[in-house]
């Protein structure tokens, strides 16, 4: 029996539409799981990330559940290394709210990137001090996750304090808890200079992070004017073969989530991924 490719999508890539319309759109592409960030899809239901109630979580969780749609990632993308202590405390409080309500949403994993120690791009993110700030915040997040029996999903990004697979592996070693898992986005590991070696970078990430990878993000990129530009899946330069091979043979049934692919490109992108997957 061949293992199917399990694809989902970020709900807010359908833009802000009424809940029932969103559900119908998700079902029309035969997606059975999503990444859901309440504030991005339904901002009126989340005037503040710490004000989300169990009722709000159950309302959306039940609607998706009844439609046969699982929230594979509950998105709470906050800056966990903000240098302003008050803003960092707010970010961690927002994340902890999502951890506490994850079960009401019907999710078991809450995901975030690390954020940045400065506004926009800064080389200060590439210091040992910045990495240690990540460790400090993630330890606190994981302790809270353990209390509620849910999982923190951490995602690396090329301009963040967590910007390579080896650093991500080091974080896993320094926070030794199975309640910490990885959301792997290989496009996030690419830079305008290293993408020439992307197969080696992807292979290294899959080897180092192994079975701590909980979710695979699938997005694409090009380099334009010396900078990485994200494009719909299939319109760029990412080598999807090693990722899909890993999904098929090493972690069968692992969930993939299409990211930054507008609805106008979805069918084409899905068909491409399926075609590559089936050829492996």
Secondary structure, 3 states (H helix, E strand, C coil): CCCCCEEEEEHHHHCCCCHHHHHHHHHHCCCCEEEECHHHHCHHHCCCCCCCCHHHHHHHHHHHHHCCCEEEEEECCCCCCCCCHHHHHHHHHHHHHHHHHHHHHCCCEEEEECCCCCCCCCHHHHCHHHHHHHHHHHHHHHHHHHHHCCEEEEECCCCCCCCCHHHHHHHHHHCCCCCEEEEEEHHHHCCCCCHHHHHHHHHHHHHHHHHHEEEEEECEEEEECCEEEEECCCCCCCCCHHHHHHHHHHCCCCEEEECCCCHHHHHHHHHHHHHHHHHC
